[in-house]
């Protein structure tokens, strides 16, 4: 039943606009989280002493 209501609601431009705003927000959060994880996973570069 839920999916049928979702499909019917998706045809409504106002509903689709609200849903797209949520998609954009979640995608932005996912991208920020991924960058944060990549930054933490990258080891700090240390300079070796000159010989």
N, C-alpha and C positions, 0 to 999 in steps of 0.2 A: 504494500500500500504506500509506503514512504517513497519508493522509487517512482511510482506513478505520479504522486503529487509533485515530486521534484521535476519530472519530465514536463508536466503541465506548467509548473511555475517557470521553467526555463524559457518558455515561449513569451513570457511577459518581459518586456524591455526593462522595466524597473528592477525586477528580480534579477535579471541577467546582469545588470549594471552593478547591483550590490554583490552578487556572487563574484564578478570579475574583480571587484575591489578587494574581496577577501583572498582571492587567488593571488593577486599582486602582492598583498601584504605577506602571505605565507611564503611565497617564492623569495621575497626580499629577506625575510627572516632566515630561510634556509641558506641563502647565499652568504649572509653574514655569519651564520654558524659554521659553514664550511670554511670560509676564510679564517675564522678564529681558530678552528682546528688545525688548519694548514700552518698557521703562524706558530702555534704551540709545538707542532711536530717538527718544524724546521730547527735543527740545532744551531746555536749561536756560532758564528764564525770566530775563531780565535786566531790571533796573529802569532805565528811562531817566531821565536827570537832569531834575529839575524846572526848569521855565523860569520 
